[in-house]
Amino acid sequence: MTPIQEKHARYVLTPWLPQAGLVAPVICRGEGVHLFDTDGNRYLDWASGLIAVNLGHAHPGVAKAIADQAHTLAYAAPGFFNEKRALLAERLSEISPWAEGCRTFFTTAGAEANDDVVRLARTLTGRSKVMAAYRSFHGGSGLSITLTGEDRRWHGEHMGAAGVVRFFAPYPYRSPFHATTPEEETARAMEHVERVLLHEKADTVAALLIEPVVGSNGVILYPDGYLARLRQLTERHGILLVFDEVMTGFGRTGAAFASQRLGVTPDLMTIAKGVTSAYIPLGGVMVKESLAKAFDGRAFPCGHTYAGHPMAVAAGLATLDAYRDEGLLDRGRALEPILREGLGKLAAKHDIVGEARGLGAFFALELVKDKASREPLVPWHGQGMGVMKDLYANLRKRGVVTFGKFNVAMCAPPLTVSEAEIAFAISALDGALGDLAKAL
Ligand SMILES: Cc1ncc(COP(=O)(O)O)c(C=O)c1O
């Protein structure tokens, strides 16, 4: 270990992992789709950080906007009006899925946005319960971790999950409903969620919160009709439908939001990550105009010191300028067939790749012991990453960094990635998967 690695291991607590034995490259620079470490190694950022750096690293326009803002006004209380905040909220309204537009409440991160959207839904409906899916991630804060439907929740559960009701959502590759076709999966998943609703008493449910494409839990695409039918179901019962677009927003799926790509419009959306391409922490709750109006005559029930922080909104506005000027919000549509073909070839070639799936620039490889049994290559909710750690280490040696959860590895480069860079990553994956299969 270098002296900095030693200091890091000694003094920094790293999220979610056992701390003993942690060692990682010391990243000191980013440029385009690449990261560089202090040993002079270059890595292709195959997961856009944590699926967030949609613009790629060191975009000059965003860097300049942040520097200019720091020199002009680094902070003003949220009660003051601010030009960049107004312009960013206007731009979000313009690219939102709502013809009526929206207003945005800015937060510092996705977790905080999910905490706040639950409070808004409860305030707006006067109901207390919130439905969220298993195998979901909604953030690491007090409430958002209780909305989360996987093992990261277990640590935070003692903080109380009052009113959070969970259900199983579709997972076509591993149907929780023993379905054999997408149509069956949708029909059975709907029957299940309707049954949950019946037993919970629908008129006690304020909101149903869902990732329109499951993100860190494995880039799971819902079968046709599922989200549309959830839309109908929630409407029928006066339940607010909330899309957590923290990971799927800002071009990741080939449209501004997954809502537009998938043709289903929620009532509220939470955002973060891509809104600033992760250059500065920023999240938000986008509230459609007809709901936001409710707060004209009553106090808005959320607030933070950093709500609409000038540095963050300046970065957000410059990021949205770059997405627009460089045509990136729909570039995922062009990247999709290239990624599908490259990753599909890996799935066909390697027995340990059970499925390559995704849309836009949002793909993943699900690894299995063998294709027939589909047994996950490493156990879910196990201790550590098992052999997935070896895969990621091997990829790093080949100049590619990514991450994953359980037995699923993320393939979600910045939207600026070139075809040659995709080919480079696919070739690295090919080699690393081959090595992993040999070592098993
Ligand atoms: C879908 C989703 N929601 C919420 C969050 C939490 O966002 P943050 O880490 O900015 O709090 C994440 C983070 O990965 C996410 O993927």
PDBQT file of the ligand as one rigid body, heavy atoms in Angstrom, charges set to zero:
ROOT
HETATM    1  C1  LIG A 501     -32.586   4.346  -7.383  1.00  0.00    +0.000 C 
HETATM    2  C2  LIG A 501     -31.823   5.063  -6.319  1.00  0.00    +0.000 A 
HETATM    3  N1  LIG A 501     -32.485   5.815  -5.437  1.00  0.00    +0.000 NA
HETATM    4  C3  LIG A 501     -31.847   6.496  -4.473  1.00  0.00    +0.000 A 
HETATM    5  C4  LIG A 501     -30.485   6.415  -4.327  1.00  0.00    +0.000 A 
HETATM    6  C5  LIG A 501     -29.798   7.174  -3.245  1.00  0.00    +0.000 C 
HETATM    7  O1  LIG A 501     -29.190   8.296  -3.760  1.00  0.00    +0.000 OA
HETATM    8  P1  LIG A 501     -28.008   9.018  -2.947  1.00  0.00    +0.000 P 
HETATM    9  O2  LIG A 501     -26.896   8.037  -2.864  1.00  0.00    +0.000 OA
HETATM   10  O3  LIG A 501     -27.707  10.230  -3.780  1.00  0.00    +0.000 OA
HETATM   11  O4  LIG A 501     -28.556   9.377  -1.618  1.00  0.00    +0.000 OA
HETATM   12  C6  LIG A 501     -29.747   5.634  -5.224  1.00  0.00    +0.000 A 
HETATM   13  C7  LIG A 501     -28.284   5.529  -5.099  1.00  0.00    +0.000 C 
HETATM   14  O5  LIG A 501     -27.638   4.713  -5.693  1.00  0.00    +0.000 OA
HETATM   15  C8  LIG A 501     -30.439   4.942  -6.244  1.00  0.00    +0.000 A 
HETATM   16  O6  LIG A 501     -29.781   4.180  -7.130  1.00  0.00    +0.000 OA
ENDROOT
TORSDOF 0
